[in-house]
Amino acid sequence: MAAVSLSVSTVKPLGDRVFVKVSASEEKTAGGIFLPDTAKEKPQVGEVAAVGPGKKSDDGSRQEPEVKVGDKVLYSKYAGTDIKLGTEEYVLLSEKDILAIVG
């Protein structure tokens, strides 16, 4: 999947979307072998940078999101849209694609 490059200062997710800053991938293996960029796996852990207002239910009320800005989360491997803001990498995904809050 191709990453989208944006030159904006703020991103405000809509609905139940969550904007996550991707954590850096591992530079070397447990055995000490350094990995080239092509061999690195896509990270699945990141920090929530922005949260939408929540999913709208059938009666018109908003369902409060379970995550908040600053939470470290584990998300599905191929979920969301990769976005690059300057040198930082982010992923915009639906709240249902978040598997867990990690501590």
Phi and psi in degrees as a GROMACS rama.xvg file:
@    title "Ramachandran Plot"
@    xaxis  label "Phi"
@    yaxis  label "Psi"
@TYPE xy
-80.5859  144.858  ALA-2
-87.1281  146.202  ALA-3
-94.7488  131.644  VAL-4
-102.9  129.191  SER-5
-123.537  148.556  LEU-6
-121.214  65.0498  SER-7
-125.733  166.255  VAL-8
-97.6409  -26.3435  SER-9
-135.976  149.048  THR-10
-129.38  125.391  VAL-11
-115.604  107.579  LYS-12
-65.4723  151.242  PRO-13
-105.628  155.538  LEU-14
57.2028  -130.028  GLY-15
-97.4896  24.9416  ASP-16
-80.967  151.29  ARG-17
-131.088  134.657  VAL-18
-103.679  115.081  PHE-19
-117.152  130.868  VAL-20
-82.2599  122.943  LYS-21
-74.2711  133.841  VAL-22
-72.9972  154.177  SER-23
-65.1877  141.747  ALA-24
-80.4813  160.984  SER-25
-64.4404  134.51  GLU-26
-85.8935  -28.123  GLU-27
-144.461  161.144  LYS-28
-79.0053  172.815  THR-29
-61.8438  -28.1346  ALA-30
-82.1695  -4.52985  GLY-31
97.4909  7.34936  GLY-32
-84.0047  127.184  ILE-33
-76.3352  136.76  PHE-34
-99.2268  135.008  LEU-35
-74.2827  161.939  PRO-36
-55.2933  -34.475  ASP-37
-71.8914  -20.9664  THR-38
-95.1353  -8.631  ALA-39
-75.292  141.302  LYS-40
-84.3875  153.28  GLU-41
-67.4675  127.064  LYS-42
-64.0928  150.898  PRO-43
-117.417  9.66191  GLN-44
-120.511  140.658  VAL-45
-160.436  176.093  GLY-46
-110.715  132.59  GLU-47
-66.4981  121.98  VAL-48
-99.5405  -30.972  ALA-49
-157.184  149.576  ALA-50
-130.657  139.068  VAL-51
-72.3064  174.672  GLY-52
-70.8169  -14.0167  PRO-53
115.93  164.17  GLY-54
-74.9984  139.151  LYS-55
-88.1834  126.524  LYS-56
-85.734  174.74  SER-57
-61.5827  -30.4187  ASP-58
-85.971  3.45674  ASP-59
95.2709  -7.86504  GLY-60
-82.4619  160.571  SER-61
-96.5557  136.84  ARG-62
-92.6653  117.993  GLN-63
-59.3773  133.411  GLU-64
-65.0578  149.357  PRO-65
-83.4248  -18.3407  GLU-66
-106.753  158.472  VAL-67
-133.666  165.171  LYS-68
-58.3739  132.386  VAL-69
101.413  -16.2265  GLY-70
-68.4464  139.428  ASP-71
-90.3761  127.471  LYS-72
-127.211  154.361  VAL-73
-107.52  127.217  LEU-74
-127.331  163.784  TYR-75
-58.8421  144.683  SER-76
-59.5207  -44.8192  LYS-77
-108.996  24.7012  TYR-78
-87.8654  154.575  ALA-79
77.9975  -175.469  GLY-80
-116.692  125.193  THR-81
-74.6145  132.024  ASP-82
-132.1  138.298  ILE-83
-116.298  120.602  LYS-84
-113.502  106.23  LEU-85
65.472  -120.041  GLY-86
-100.671  -6.46302  THR-87
-88.4834  144.091  GLU-88
-107.28  136.355  GLU-89
-131.942  166.132  TYR-90
-135.734  134.216  VAL-91
-103.804  116.72  LEU-92
-139.175  164.601  LEU-93
-77.7181  148.723  SER-94
-58.5793  -29.9568  GLU-95
-67.4981  -19.1144  LYS-96
-81.9872  -7.08801  ASP-97
-84.0837  124.107  ILE-98
-88.3716  -36.7613  LEU-99
-163.094  157.527  ALA-100
-97.7037  125.62  ILE-101
-106.016  150.427  VAL-102
